[in-house]
């Protein structure tokens, strides 16, 4: 959630600085509004592409890291959890 909010705040700041040039009016002009729409859409598409690439690369990265450390990877690509210690539960 924190990362999402950081990305959202950064996107808002970038688009506002790029598109809004006159702070003398309460409402956005049509030009500012269309600029903000296209700016936000561009950044959202870029974020989706980056997240898609990240999701595609993470399992292989986790398996490689697990192999380097000698721990077997679980079915999700994450290192398998250690067996519980014997004794009373």
PDB file of N, CA, C and O in Angstrom:
ATOM      1  N   UNK A   1       0.834  -1.190   0.000  1.00  0.00           N
ATOM      2  CA  UNK A   1       0.000   0.000   0.000  1.00  0.00           C
ATOM      3  C   UNK A   1       0.878   1.253   0.000  1.00  0.00           C
ATOM      4  O   UNK A   1       0.588   2.230  -0.691  1.00  0.00           O
ATOM      5  N   UNK A   2       1.951   1.206   0.782  1.00  0.00           N
ATOM      6  CA  UNK A   2       2.847   2.361   0.849  1.00  0.00           C
ATOM      7  C   UNK A   2       3.462   2.643  -0.522  1.00  0.00           C
ATOM      8  O   UNK A   2       3.518   3.794  -0.953  1.00  0.00           O
ATOM      9  N   UNK A   3       3.925   1.591  -1.208  1.00  0.00           N
ATOM     10  CA  UNK A   3       4.522   1.772  -2.535  1.00  0.00           C
ATOM     11  C   UNK A   3       3.503   2.325  -3.517  1.00  0.00           C
ATOM     12  O   UNK A   3       3.823   3.198  -4.324  1.00  0.00           O
ATOM     13  N   UNK A   4       2.267   1.818  -3.451  1.00  0.00           N
ATOM     14  CA  UNK A   4       1.220   2.325  -4.333  1.00  0.00           C
ATOM     15  C   UNK A   4       1.001   3.815  -4.095  1.00  0.00           C
ATOM     16  O   UNK A   4       0.899   4.588  -5.047  1.00  0.00           O
ATOM     17  N   UNK A   5       0.928   4.218  -2.835  1.00  0.00           N
ATOM     18  CA  UNK A   5       0.708   5.633  -2.520  1.00  0.00           C
ATOM     19  C   UNK A   5       1.882   6.502  -2.961  1.00  0.00           C
ATOM     20  O   UNK A   5       1.684   7.630  -3.411  1.00  0.00           O
ATOM     21  N   UNK A   6       3.089   5.988  -2.836  1.00  0.00           N
ATOM     22  CA  UNK A   6       4.259   6.748  -3.297  1.00  0.00           C
ATOM     23  C   UNK A   6       4.212   6.948  -4.812  1.00  0.00           C
ATOM     24  O   UNK A   6       4.485   8.041  -5.308  1.00  0.00           O
ATOM     25  N   UNK A   7       3.865   5.888  -5.543  1.00  0.00           N
ATOM     26  CA  UNK A   7       3.760   5.991  -6.999  1.00  0.00           C
ATOM     27  C   UNK A   7       2.648   6.960  -7.383  1.00  0.00           C
ATOM     28  O   UNK A   7       2.825   7.791  -8.274  1.00  0.00           O
ATOM     29  N   UNK A   8       1.515   6.856  -6.720  1.00  0.00           N
ATOM     30  CA  UNK A   8       0.380   7.730  -7.008  1.00  0.00           C
ATOM     31  C   UNK A   8       0.742   9.191  -6.737  1.00  0.00           C
ATOM     32  O   UNK A   8       0.445  10.064  -7.552  1.00  0.00           O
ATOM     33  N   UNK A   9       1.380   9.458  -5.598  1.00  0.00           N
ATOM     34  CA  UNK A   9       1.760  10.833  -5.274  1.00  0.00           C
ATOM     35  C   UNK A   9       2.786  11.380  -6.253  1.00  0.00           C
ATOM     36  O   UNK A   9       2.706  12.541  -6.655  1.00  0.00           O
ATOM     37  N   UNK A  10       3.738  10.562  -6.634  1.00  0.00           N
ATOM     38  CA  UNK A  10       4.759  10.991  -7.604  1.00  0.00           C
ATOM     39  C   UNK A  10       4.107  11.284  -8.963  1.00  0.00           C
ATOM     40  O   UNK A  10       4.428  12.284  -9.605  1.00  0.00           O
ATOM     41  N   UNK A  11       3.200  10.417  -9.393  1.00  0.00           N
ATOM     42  CA  UNK A  11       2.512  10.621 -10.661  1.00  0.00           C
ATOM     43  C   UNK A  11       1.702  11.918 -10.622  1.00  0.00           C
ATOM     44  O   UNK A  11       1.719  12.689 -11.581  1.00  0.00           O
ATOM     45  N   UNK A  12       1.000  12.158  -9.529  1.00  0.00           N
ATOM     46  CA  UNK A  12       0.202  13.370  -9.384  1.00  0.00           C
ATOM     47  C   UNK A  12       1.087  14.606  -9.465  1.00  0.00           C
ATOM     48  O   UNK A  12       0.754  15.571 -10.152  1.00  0.00           O
ATOM     49  N   UNK A  13       2.193  14.573  -8.776  1.00  0.00           N
ATOM     50  CA  UNK A  13       3.103  15.720  -8.781  1.00  0.00           C
ATOM     51  C   UNK A  13       3.691  15.973 -10.167  1.00  0.00           C
ATOM     52  O   UNK A  13       3.747  17.117 -10.619  1.00  0.00           O
ATOM     53  N   UNK A  14       4.129  14.912 -10.840  1.00  0.00           N
ATOM     54  CA  UNK A  14       4.702  15.065 -12.175  1.00  0.00           C
ATOM     55  C   UNK A  14       3.694  15.651 -13.159  1.00  0.00           C
ATOM     56  O   UNK A  14       4.007  16.589 -13.893  1.00  0.00           O
ATOM     57  N   UNK A  15       2.502  15.104 -13.171  1.00  0.00           N
ATOM     58  CA  UNK A  15       1.487  15.581 -14.112  1.00  0.00           C
ATOM     59  C   UNK A  15       1.042  17.002 -13.768  1.00  0.00           C
ATOM     60  O   UNK A  15       0.822  17.809 -14.670  1.00  0.00           O
ATOM     61  N   UNK A  16       0.910  17.314 -12.508  1.00  0.00           N
ATOM     62  CA  UNK A  16       0.503  18.665 -12.116  1.00  0.00           C
ATOM     63  C   UNK A  16       1.551  19.676 -12.559  1.00  0.00           C
ATOM     64  O   UNK A  16       1.212  20.707 -13.140  1.00  0.00           O
ATOM     65  N   UNK A  17       2.810  19.391 -12.291  1.00  0.00           N
ATOM     66  CA  UNK A  17       3.883  20.318 -12.679  1.00  0.00           C
ATOM     67  C   UNK A  17       3.970  20.479 -14.192  1.00  0.00           C
ATOM     68  O   UNK A  17       4.272  21.560 -14.696  1.00  0.00           O
ATOM     69  N   UNK A  18       3.703  19.392 -14.909  1.00  0.00           N
ATOM     70  CA  UNK A  18       3.802  19.428 -16.366  1.00  0.00           C
ATOM     71  C   UNK A  18       2.612  20.153 -17.007  1.00  0.00           C
ATOM     72  O   UNK A  18       2.779  20.851 -18.007  1.00  0.00           O
ATOM     73  N   UNK A  19       1.434  19.995 -16.446  1.00  0.00           N
ATOM     74  CA  UNK A  19       0.219  20.447 -17.131  1.00  0.00           C
ATOM     75  C   UNK A  19      -0.399  21.734 -16.600  1.00  0.00           C
ATOM     76  O   UNK A  19      -1.003  22.481 -17.371  1.00  0.00           O
ATOM     77  N   UNK A  20      -0.270  22.008 -15.335  1.00  0.00           N
ATOM     78  CA  UNK A  20      -0.950  23.175 -14.751  1.00  0.00           C
ATOM     79  C   UNK A  20       0.040  24.328 -14.668  1.00  0.00           C
ATOM     80  O   UNK A  20       1.022  24.275 -13.928  1.00  0.00           O
ATOM     81  N   UNK A  21      -0.241  25.367 -15.442  1.00  0.00           N
ATOM     82  CA  UNK A  21       0.695  26.492 -15.476  1.00  0.00           C
ATOM     83  C   UNK A  21       0.095  27.776 -14.903  1.00  0.00           C
ATOM     84  O   UNK A  21       0.824  28.741 -14.675  1.00  0.00           O
ATOM     85  N   UNK A  22      -1.200  27.807 -14.669  1.00  0.00           N
ATOM     86  CA  UNK A  22      -1.833  29.025 -14.168  1.00  0.00           C
ATOM     87  C   UNK A  22      -2.658  28.684 -12.935  1.00  0.00           C
ATOM     88  O   UNK A  22      -3.645  27.955 -13.024  1.00  0.00           O
ATOM     89  N   UNK A  23      -2.251  29.214 -11.786  1.00  0.00           N
ATOM     90  CA  UNK A  23      -2.952  28.918 -10.535  1.00  0.00           C
ATOM     91  C   UNK A  23      -3.907  30.042 -10.133  1.00  0.00           C
ATOM     92  O   UNK A  23      -4.327  30.116  -8.978  1.00  0.00           O
ATOM     93  N   UNK A  24      -4.250  30.910 -11.075  1.00  0.00           N
ATOM     94  CA  UNK A  24      -5.127  32.039 -10.772  1.00  0.00           C
ATOM     95  C   UNK A  24      -6.612  31.671 -10.773  1.00  0.00           C
ATOM     96  O   UNK A  24      -7.452  32.467 -10.352  1.00  0.00           O
ATOM     97  N   UNK A  25      -6.932  30.468 -11.245  1.00  0.00           N
ATOM     98  CA  UNK A  25      -8.332  30.072 -11.358  1.00  0.00           C
ATOM     99  C   UNK A  25      -8.586  28.821 -10.529  1.00  0.00           C
ATOM    100  O   UNK A  25      -7.709  27.975 -10.357  1.00  0.00           O
ATOM    101  N   UNK A  26      -9.794  28.731 -10.027  1.00  0.00           N
ATOM    102  CA  UNK A  26     -10.172  27.593  -9.191  1.00  0.00           C
ATOM    103  C   UNK A  26     -10.293  26.304 -10.013  1.00  0.00           C
ATOM    104  O   UNK A  26      -9.909  25.235  -9.538  1.00  0.00           O
ATOM    105  N   UNK A  27     -10.813  26.392 -11.215  1.00  0.00           N
ATOM    106  CA  UNK A  27     -11.034  25.224 -12.068  1.00  0.00           C
ATOM    107  C   UNK A  27      -9.940  25.097 -13.114  1.00  0.00           C
ATOM    108  O   UNK A  27      -9.274  26.069 -13.469  1.00  0.00           O
ATOM    109  N   UNK A  28      -9.772  23.870 -13.597  1.00  0.00           N
ATOM    110  CA  UNK A  28      -8.806  23.628 -14.664  1.00  0.00           C
ATOM    111  C   UNK A  28      -9.358  24.114 -15.994  1.00  0.00           C
ATOM    112  O   UNK A  28     -10.568  24.095 -16.219  1.00  0.00           O
ATOM    113  N   UNK A  29      -8.470  24.544 -16.866  1.00  0.00           N
ATOM    114  CA  UNK A  29      -8.897  24.869 -18.224  1.00  0.00           C
ATOM    115  C   UNK A  29      -9.052  23.555 -18.990  1.00  0.00           C
ATOM    116  O   UNK A  29      -8.580  22.512 -18.536  1.00  0.00           O
ATOM    117  N   UNK A  30      -9.697  23.602 -20.126  1.00  0.00           N
ATOM    118  CA  UNK A  30      -9.859  22.404 -20.942  1.00  0.00           C
ATOM    119  C   UNK A  30      -8.521  21.833 -21.365  1.00  0.00           C
ATOM    120  O   UNK A  30      -8.341  20.616 -21.402  1.00  0.00           O
ATOM    121  N   UNK A  31      -7.591  22.703 -21.682  1.00  0.00           N
ATOM    122  CA  UNK A  31      -6.258  22.261 -22.103  1.00  0.00           C
ATOM    123  C   UNK A  31      -5.535  21.565 -20.944  1.00  0.00           C
ATOM    124  O   UNK A  31      -4.919  20.517 -21.140  1.00  0.00           O
ATOM    125  N   UNK A  32      -5.605  22.134 -19.753  1.00  0.00           N
ATOM    126  CA  UNK A  32      -4.967  21.522 -18.585  1.00  0.00           C
ATOM    127  C   UNK A  32      -5.594  20.165 -18.262  1.00  0.00           C
ATOM    128  O   UNK A  32      -4.893  19.207 -17.936  1.00  0.00           O
ATOM    129  N   UNK A  33      -6.910  20.100 -18.356  1.00  0.00           N
ATOM    130  CA  UNK A  33      -7.600  18.851 -18.057  1.00  0.00           C
ATOM    131  C   UNK A  33      -7.218  17.743 -19.034  1.00  0.00           C
ATOM    132  O   UNK A  33      -6.962  16.612 -18.620  1.00  0.00           O
ATOM    133  N   UNK A  34      -7.178  18.060 -20.323  1.00  0.00           N
ATOM    134  CA  UNK A  34      -6.804  17.035 -21.300  1.00  0.00           C
ATOM    135  C   UNK A  34      -5.338  16.646 -21.142  1.00  0.00           C
ATOM    136  O   UNK A  34      -4.984  15.483 -21.336  1.00  0.00           O
ATOM    137  N   UNK A  35      -4.486  17.600 -20.795  1.00  0.00           N
ATOM    138  CA  UNK A  35      -3.075  17.300 -20.544  1.00  0.00           C
ATOM    139  C   UNK A  35      -2.936  16.360 -19.349  1.00  0.00           C
ATOM    140  O   UNK A  35      -2.179  15.390 -19.405  1.00  0.00           O
ATOM    141  N   UNK A  36      -3.659  16.642 -18.275  1.00  0.00           N
ATOM    142  CA  UNK A  36      -3.606  15.787 -17.089  1.00  0.00           C
ATOM    143  C   UNK A  36      -4.121  14.380 -17.387  1.00  0.00           C
ATOM    144  O   UNK A  36      -3.547  13.395 -16.923  1.00  0.00           O
ATOM    145  N   UNK A  37      -5.203  14.288 -18.161  1.00  0.00           N
ATOM    146  CA  UNK A  37      -5.741  12.968 -18.529  1.00  0.00           C
ATOM    147  C   UNK A  37      -4.716  12.154 -19.301  1.00  0.00           C
ATOM    148  O   UNK A  37      -4.496  10.982 -18.998  1.00  0.00           O
ATOM    149  N   UNK A  38      -4.089  12.767 -20.296  1.00  0.00           N
ATOM    150  CA  UNK A  38      -3.122  12.024 -21.107  1.00  0.00           C
ATOM    151  C   UNK A  38      -1.856  11.710 -20.315  1.00  0.00           C
ATOM    152  O   UNK A  38      -1.271  10.639 -20.480  1.00  0.00           O
ATOM    153  N   UNK A  39      -1.433  12.633 -19.460  1.00  0.00           N
ATOM    154  CA  UNK A  39      -0.251  12.398 -18.637  1.00  0.00           C
ATOM    155  C   UNK A  39      -0.484  11.224 -17.687  1.00  0.00           C
ATOM    156  O   UNK A  39       0.358  10.331 -17.592  1.00  0.00           O
ATOM    157  N   UNK A  40      -1.597  11.217 -16.996  1.00  0.00           N
ATOM    158  CA  UNK A  40      -1.915  10.136 -16.060  1.00  0.00           C
ATOM    159  C   UNK A  40      -2.051   8.811 -16.802  1.00  0.00           C
ATOM    160  O   UNK A  40      -1.563   7.785 -16.329  1.00  0.00           O
ATOM    161  N   UNK A  41      -2.707   8.821 -17.955  1.00  0.00           N
ATOM    162  CA  UNK A  41      -2.873   7.585 -18.727  1.00  0.00           C
ATOM    163  C   UNK A  41      -1.516   7.041 -19.170  1.00  0.00           C
ATOM    164  O   UNK A  41      -1.281   5.834 -19.111  1.00  0.00           O
ATOM    165  N   UNK A  42      -0.637   7.913 -19.607  1.00  0.00           N
ATOM    166  CA  UNK A  42       0.702   7.505 -20.032  1.00  0.00           C
ATOM    167  C   UNK A  42       1.469   6.857 -18.870  1.00  0.00           C
ATOM    168  O   UNK A  42       2.083   5.802 -19.033  1.00  0.00           O
ATOM    169  N   UNK A  43       1.425   7.493 -17.713  1.00  0.00           N
ATOM    170  CA  UNK A  43       2.155   6.959 -16.567  1.00  0.00           C
ATOM    171  C   UNK A  43       1.542   5.660 -16.044  1.00  0.00           C
ATOM    172  O   UNK A  43       2.272   4.770 -15.609  1.00  0.00           O
ATOM    173  N   UNK A  44       0.229   5.540 -16.079  1.00  0.00           N
ATOM    174  CA  UNK A  44      -0.419   4.295 -15.656  1.00  0.00           C
ATOM    175  C   UNK A  44      -0.047   3.152 -16.602  1.00  0.00           C
ATOM    176  O   UNK A  44       0.253   2.047 -16.151  1.00  0.00           O
ATOM    177  N   UNK A  45      -0.064   3.413 -17.915  1.00  0.00           N
ATOM    178  CA  UNK A  45       0.346   2.380 -18.883  1.00  0.00           C
ATOM    179  C   UNK A  45       1.792   1.962 -18.656  1.00  0.00           C
ATOM    180  O   UNK A  45       2.109   0.773 -18.690  1.00  0.00           O
ATOM    181  N   UNK A  46       2.664   2.929 -18.426  1.00  0.00           N
ATOM    182  CA  UNK A  46       4.073   2.622 -18.182  1.00  0.00           C
ATOM    183  C   UNK A  46       4.219   1.793 -16.906  1.00  0.00           C
ATOM    184  O   UNK A  46       4.996   0.839 -16.870  1.00  0.00           O
ATOM    185  N   UNK A  47       3.479   2.152 -15.869  1.00  0.00           N
ATOM    186  CA  UNK A  47       3.541   1.398 -14.618  1.00  0.00           C
ATOM    187  C   UNK A  47       3.041  -0.031 -14.816  1.00  0.00           C
ATOM    188  O   UNK A  47       3.625  -0.968 -14.270  1.00  0.00           O
ATOM    189  N   UNK A  48       1.976  -0.211 -15.582  1.00  0.00           N
ATOM    190  CA  UNK A  48       1.465  -1.561 -15.846  1.00  0.00           C
ATOM    191  C   UNK A  48       2.485  -2.394 -16.606  1.00  0.00           C
ATOM    192  O   UNK A  48       2.670  -3.576 -16.313  1.00  0.00           O
ATOM    193  N   UNK A  49       3.153  -1.776 -17.588  1.00  0.00           N
ATOM    194  CA  UNK A  49       4.172  -2.505 -18.344  1.00  0.00           C
ATOM    195  C   UNK A  49       5.332  -2.906 -17.444  1.00  0.00           C
ATOM    196  O   UNK A  49       5.828  -4.030 -17.529  1.00  0.00           O
ATOM    197  N   UNK A  50       5.767  -1.986 -16.577  1.00  0.00           N
ATOM    198  CA  UNK A  50       6.861  -2.303 -15.657  1.00  0.00           C
ATOM    199  C   UNK A  50       6.472  -3.416 -14.690  1.00  0.00           C
ATOM    200  O   UNK A  50       7.263  -4.322 -14.428  1.00  0.00           O
ATOM    201  N   UNK A  51       5.254  -3.346 -14.162  1.00  0.00           N
ATOM    202  CA  UNK A  51       4.815  -4.379 -13.230  1.00  0.00           C
ATOM    203  C   UNK A  51       4.680  -5.731 -13.930  1.00  0.00           C
ATOM    204  O   UNK A  51       4.978  -6.769 -13.339  1.00  0.00           O
ATOM    205  N   UNK A  52       4.230  -5.722 -15.188  1.00  0.00           N
ATOM    206  CA  UNK A  52       4.147  -6.967 -15.947  1.00  0.00           C
ATOM    207  C   UNK A  52       5.519  -7.588 -16.144  1.00  0.00           C
ATOM    208  O   UNK A  52       5.679  -8.801 -16.006  1.00  0.00           O
ATOM    209  N   UNK A  53       6.504  -6.770 -16.463  1.00  0.00           N
ATOM    210  CA  UNK A  53       7.869  -7.273 -16.620  1.00  0.00           C
ATOM    211  C   UNK A  53       8.406  -7.779 -15.283  1.00  0.00           C
ATOM    212  O   UNK A  53       9.071  -8.814 -15.232  1.00  0.00           O
ATOM    213  N   UNK A  54       8.123  -7.063 -14.216  1.00  0.00           N
ATOM    214  CA  UNK A  54       8.577  -7.453 -12.887  1.00  0.00           C
ATOM    215  C   UNK A  54       7.978  -8.799 -12.484  1.00  0.00           C
ATOM    216  O   UNK A  54       8.689  -9.675 -11.991  1.00  0.00           O
ATOM    217  N   UNK A  55       6.687  -8.962 -12.691  1.00  0.00           N
ATOM    218  CA  UNK A  55       6.014 -10.216 -12.348  1.00  0.00           C
ATOM    219  C   UNK A  55       6.586 -11.366 -13.169  1.00  0.00           C
ATOM    220  O   UNK A  55       6.690 -12.489 -12.675  1.00  0.00           O
ATOM    221  N   UNK A  56       6.955 -11.098 -14.411  1.00  0.00           N
ATOM    222  CA  UNK A  56       7.531 -12.143 -15.246  1.00  0.00           C
ATOM    223  C   UNK A  56       8.942 -12.525 -14.849  1.00  0.00           C
ATOM    224  O   UNK A  56       9.347 -13.669 -15.058  1.00  0.00           O
ATOM    225  N   UNK A  57       9.705 -11.597 -14.280  1.00  0.00           N
ATOM    226  CA  UNK A  57      11.098 -11.867 -13.940  1.00  0.00           C
ATOM    227  C   UNK A  57      11.315 -12.369 -12.516  1.00  0.00           C
ATOM    228  O   UNK A  57      12.301 -13.058 -12.253  1.00  0.00           O
ATOM    229  N   UNK A  58      10.431 -12.044 -11.611  1.00  0.00           N
ATOM    230  CA  UNK A  58      10.642 -12.368 -10.201  1.00  0.00           C
ATOM    231  C   UNK A  58      10.751 -13.876  -9.937  1.00  0.00           C
ATOM    232  O   UNK A  58      11.660 -14.270  -9.206  1.00  0.00           O
ATOM    233  N   UNK A  59       9.890 -14.744 -10.481  1.00  0.00           N
ATOM    234  CA  UNK A  59      10.035 -16.179 -10.171  1.00  0.00           C
ATOM    235  C   UNK A  59      11.415 -16.724 -10.554  1.00  0.00           C
ATOM    236  O   UNK A  59      12.008 -17.481  -9.786  1.00  0.00           O
ATOM    237  N   UNK A  60      11.930 -16.354 -11.718  1.00  0.00           N
ATOM    238  CA  UNK A  60      13.247 -16.833 -12.131  1.00  0.00           C
ATOM    239  C   UNK A  60      14.335 -16.282 -11.207  1.00  0.00           C
ATOM    240  O   UNK A  60      15.274 -16.997 -10.859  1.00  0.00           O
ATOM    241  N   UNK A  61      14.212 -15.038 -10.817  1.00  0.00           N
ATOM    242  CA  UNK A  61      15.178 -14.425  -9.908  1.00  0.00           C
ATOM    243  C   UNK A  61      15.165 -15.126  -8.546  1.00  0.00           C
ATOM    244  O   UNK A  61      16.220 -15.404  -7.977  1.00  0.00           O
ATOM    245  N   UNK A  62      13.979 -15.406  -8.033  1.00  0.00           N
ATOM    246  CA  UNK A  62      13.877 -16.089  -6.744  1.00  0.00           C
ATOM    247  C   UNK A  62      14.427 -17.513  -6.808  1.00  0.00           C
ATOM    248  O   UNK A  62      15.070 -17.973  -5.864  1.00  0.00           O
ATOM    249  N   UNK A  63      14.178 -18.208  -7.913  1.00  0.00           N
ATOM    250  CA  UNK A  63      14.711 -19.560  -8.058  1.00  0.00           C
ATOM    251  C   UNK A  63      16.232 -19.529  -8.138  1.00  0.00           C
ATOM    252  O   UNK A  63      16.901 -20.369  -7.536  1.00  0.00           O
ATOM    253  N   UNK A  64      16.778 -18.576  -8.869  1.00  0.00           N
ATOM    254  CA  UNK A  64      18.226 -18.464  -8.981  1.00  0.00           C
ATOM    255  C   UNK A  64      18.837 -18.131  -7.614  1.00  0.00           C
ATOM    256  O   UNK A  64      19.861 -18.699  -7.233  1.00  0.00           O
ATOM    257  N   UNK A  65      18.215 -17.225  -6.892  1.00  0.00           N
ATOM    258  CA  UNK A  65      18.712 -16.855  -5.564  1.00  0.00           C
ATOM    259  C   UNK A  65      18.643 -18.052  -4.614  1.00  0.00           C
ATOM    260  O   UNK A  65      19.558 -18.276  -3.821  1.00  0.00           O
ATOM    261  N   UNK A  66      17.553 -18.816  -4.701  1.00  0.00           N
ATOM    262  CA  UNK A  66      17.415 -20.002  -3.852  1.00  0.00           C
ATOM    263  C   UNK A  66      18.490 -21.029  -4.202  1.00  0.00           C
ATOM    264  O   UNK A  66      19.053 -21.668  -3.312  1.00  0.00           O
ATOM    265  N   UNK A  67      18.776 -21.189  -5.492  1.00  0.00           N
ATOM    266  CA  UNK A  67      19.802 -22.142  -5.910  1.00  0.00           C
ATOM    267  C   UNK A  67      21.182 -21.707  -5.432  1.00  0.00           C
ATOM    268  O   UNK A  67      21.995 -22.552  -5.058  1.00  0.00           O
ATOM    269  N   UNK A  68      21.458 -20.421  -5.437  1.00  0.00           N
ATOM    270  CA  UNK A  68      22.749 -19.918  -4.966  1.00  0.00           C
ATOM    271  C   UNK A  68      22.927 -20.162  -3.471  1.00  0.00           C
ATOM    272  O   UNK A  68      24.042 -20.397  -3.005  1.00  0.00           O
ATOM    273  N   UNK A  69      21.840 -20.107  -2.729  1.00  0.00           N
ATOM    274  CA  UNK A  69      21.919 -20.306  -1.291  1.00  0.00           C
ATOM    275  C   UNK A  69      21.701 -21.763  -0.897  1.00  0.00           C
ATOM    276  O   UNK A  69      21.795 -22.109   0.281  1.00  0.00           O
ATOM    277  N   UNK A  70      21.412 -22.611  -1.867  1.00  0.00           N
ATOM    278  CA  UNK A  70      21.251 -24.030  -1.596  1.00  0.00           C
ATOM    279  C   UNK A  70      19.943 -24.406  -0.956  1.00  0.00           C
ATOM    280  O   UNK A  70      19.834 -25.490  -0.384  1.00  0.00           O
ATOM    281  N   UNK A  71      18.935 -23.543  -1.031  1.00  0.00           N
ATOM    282  CA  UNK A  71      17.630 -23.884  -0.477  1.00  0.00           C
ATOM    283  C   UNK A  71      16.696 -24.223  -1.622  1.00  0.00           C
ATOM    284  O   UNK A  71      16.691 -23.531  -2.640  1.00  0.00           O
ATOM    285  N   UNK A  72      15.906 -25.274  -1.475  1.00  0.00           N
ATOM    286  CA  UNK A  72      14.967 -25.624  -2.550  1.00  0.00           C
ATOM    287  C   UNK A  72      13.862 -24.580  -2.662  1.00  0.00           C
ATOM    288  O   UNK A  72      13.376 -24.057  -1.660  1.00  0.00           O
ATOM    289  N   UNK A  73      13.484 -24.294  -3.875  1.00  0.00           N
ATOM    290  CA  UNK A  73      12.398 -23.333  -4.110  1.00  0.00           C
ATOM    291  C   UNK A  73      11.068 -24.052  -4.043  1.00  0.00           C
ATOM    292  O   UNK A  73      10.945 -25.187  -4.503  1.00  0.00           O
ATOM    293  N   UNK A  74      10.081 -23.400  -3.475  1.00  0.00           N
ATOM    294  CA  UNK A  74       8.738 -23.954  -3.404  1.00  0.00           C
ATOM    295  C   UNK A  74       8.037 -23.818  -4.734  1.00  0.00           C
ATOM    296  O   UNK A  74       8.639 -23.313  -5.681  1.00  0.00           O
ATOM    297  N   UNK A  75       6.777 -24.250  -4.853  1.00  0.00           N
ATOM    298  CA  UNK A  75       6.049 -24.193  -6.117  1.00  0.00           C
ATOM    299  C   UNK A  75       5.823 -22.771  -6.626  1.00  0.00           C
ATOM    300  O   UNK A  75       5.678 -22.573  -7.832  1.00  0.00           O
ATOM    301  N   UNK A  76       5.790 -21.786  -5.745  1.00  0.00           N
ATOM    302  CA  UNK A  76       5.555 -20.412  -6.187  1.00  0.00           C
ATOM    303  C   UNK A  76       6.853 -19.716  -6.561  1.00  0.00           C
ATOM    304  O   UNK A  76       6.836 -18.540  -6.926  1.00  0.00           O
ATOM    305  N   UNK A  77       7.980 -20.420  -6.477  1.00  0.00           N
ATOM    306  CA  UNK A  77       9.259 -19.801  -6.756  1.00  0.00           C
ATOM    307  C   UNK A  77       9.919 -19.248  -5.511  1.00  0.00           C
ATOM    308  O   UNK A  77      11.087 -18.860  -5.541  1.00  0.00           O
ATOM    309  N   UNK A  78       9.171 -19.208  -4.406  1.00  0.00           N
ATOM    310  CA  UNK A  78       9.722 -18.727  -3.151  1.00  0.00           C
ATOM    311  C   UNK A  78      10.469 -19.858  -2.476  1.00  0.00           C
ATOM    312  O   UNK A  78      10.128 -21.024  -2.678  1.00  0.00           O
ATOM    313  N   UNK A  79      11.471 -19.548  -1.686  1.00  0.00           N
ATOM    314  CA  UNK A  79      12.158 -20.627  -0.970  1.00  0.00           C
ATOM    315  C   UNK A  79      11.166 -21.398  -0.095  1.00  0.00           C
ATOM    316  O   UNK A  79      10.282 -20.817   0.534  1.00  0.00           O
ATOM    317  N   UNK A  80      11.336 -22.705  -0.076  1.00  0.00           N
ATOM    318  CA  UNK A  80      10.446 -23.549   0.707  1.00  0.00           C
ATOM    319  C   UNK A  80      10.641 -23.245   2.184  1.00  0.00           C
ATOM    320  O   UNK A  80      11.751 -22.962   2.633  1.00  0.00           O
ATOM    321  N   UNK A  81       9.545 -23.308   2.932  1.00  0.00           N
ATOM    322  CA  UNK A  81       9.649 -23.034   4.363  1.00  0.00           C
ATOM    323  C   UNK A  81      10.325 -24.214   5.034  1.00  0.00           C
ATOM    324  O   UNK A  81      10.130 -25.359   4.627  1.00  0.00           O
ATOM    325  N   UNK A  82      11.125 -23.941   6.068  1.00  0.00           N
ATOM    326  CA  UNK A  82      11.822 -25.051   6.750  1.00  0.00           C
ATOM    327  C   UNK A  82      10.814 -25.942   7.459  1.00  0.00           C
ATOM    328  O   UNK A  82       9.725 -25.506   7.834  1.00  0.00           O
ATOM    329  N   UNK A  83      11.199 -27.187   7.630  1.00  0.00           N
ATOM    330  CA  UNK A  83      10.358 -28.140   8.324  1.00  0.00           C
ATOM    331  C   UNK A  83      10.244 -27.725   9.788  1.00  0.00           C
ATOM    332  O   UNK A  83      11.221 -27.248  10.367  1.00  0.00           O
ATOM    333  N   UNK A  84       9.074 -27.895  10.396  1.00  0.00           N
ATOM    334  CA  UNK A  84       8.943 -27.548  11.811  1.00  0.00           C
ATOM    335  C   UNK A  84       9.803 -28.451  12.674  1.00  0.00           C
ATOM    336  O   UNK A  84      10.000 -29.623  12.355  1.00  0.00           O
ATOM    337  N   UNK A  85      10.309 -27.910  13.754  1.00  0.00           N
ATOM    338  CA  UNK A  85      11.138 -28.684  14.657  1.00  0.00           C
ATOM    339  C   UNK A  85      10.282 -29.731  15.362  1.00  0.00           C
ATOM    340  O   UNK A  85       9.137 -29.461  15.725  1.00  0.00           O
ATOM    341  N   UNK A  86      10.847 -30.940  15.559  1.00  0.00           N
ATOM    342  CA  UNK A  86      10.062 -31.956  16.267  1.00  0.00           C
ATOM    343  C   UNK A  86       9.880 -31.554  17.722  1.00  0.00           C
ATOM    344  O   UNK A  86      10.735 -30.896  18.315  1.00  0.00           O
ATOM    345  N   UNK A  87       8.781 -31.953  18.269  1.00  0.00           N
ATOM    346  CA  UNK A  87       8.516 -31.643  19.659  1.00  0.00           C
ATOM    347  C   UNK A  87       7.050 -31.344  19.855  1.00  0.00           C
ATOM    348  O   UNK A  87       6.260 -31.464  18.918  1.00  0.00           O
ATOM    349  N   UNK A  88       6.670 -30.953  21.069  1.00  0.00           N
ATOM    350  CA  UNK A  88       5.246 -30.660  21.312  1.00  0.00           C
ATOM    351  C   UNK A  88       4.790 -29.457  20.517  1.00  0.00           C
ATOM    352  O   UNK A  88       5.522 -28.477  20.378  1.00  0.00           O
ATOM    353  N   UNK A  89       3.577 -29.533  19.996  1.00  0.00           N
ATOM    354  CA  UNK A  89       3.042 -28.450  19.194  1.00  0.00           C
ATOM    355  C   UNK A  89       2.252 -27.483  19.995  1.00  0.00           C
ATOM    356  O   UNK A  89       1.734 -26.508  19.451  1.00  0.00           O
TER     357      UNK A  89
END
